[in-house]
């Protein structure tokens, strides 16, 4: 993620530990016990701990040392966390070749509110690695979009990218539709508010499940 100072400070004070509604949805609909899950931008593990309880193997990636530190403390407390692997790394430097599906399972790339925190080069790297996994792979994501009220707020630093106290790159859903139509397959795609509400925000976000072609039933 970009703005390392912001994220170190953010996770110093961030205390939410309950899994998000998106994590619960993915475990209910897309993530199975035999799967290997890699989370891009795991934060303090609020989703990761829950996901790891519902899959065979879980890998967490985050560039914030403070976030990984908090997650590791949670892992140490939980005696049933042997399938959790934490990686403090920029996603563009992470070696996805080590993420391998188990028999009767698939690899799931999981991203909640992280793709809009990285630049387009990092996003391209992530999706290139996703495609390299072949047909036995699924990408599930939730992200801010160009329909977000914060789009346009701050200093523009790129296409749909702005800096306030930190960097946000608002996702144009048409980019993902085009990608999926050309190289993958859309299993689920929704734009809506009500998915990521807080006390002060109710953004319009994109939820999607994108599969490599030819493996998942409709």
Secondary structure, 3 states (H helix, E strand, C coil): CCCHHHHHHHHHHCCCCCCCHHHHHHHHHCCCCCCEEEEECCCCCCCHHHHHCCCCEEEEEECCHHHHHHHHHHHHHCCCCCCEEEEECCHHHCCHHHCCCCCCCCEEEEEECCHHHCCHHHHHHHHHHHHHCCCCEEEEEEEEECCCCCCCCCEEEECCEEECCCEEECECHHHHHHHHHHHCEEEEEEEECCCCCCCCCCCCEEEEEEECCCCCCC
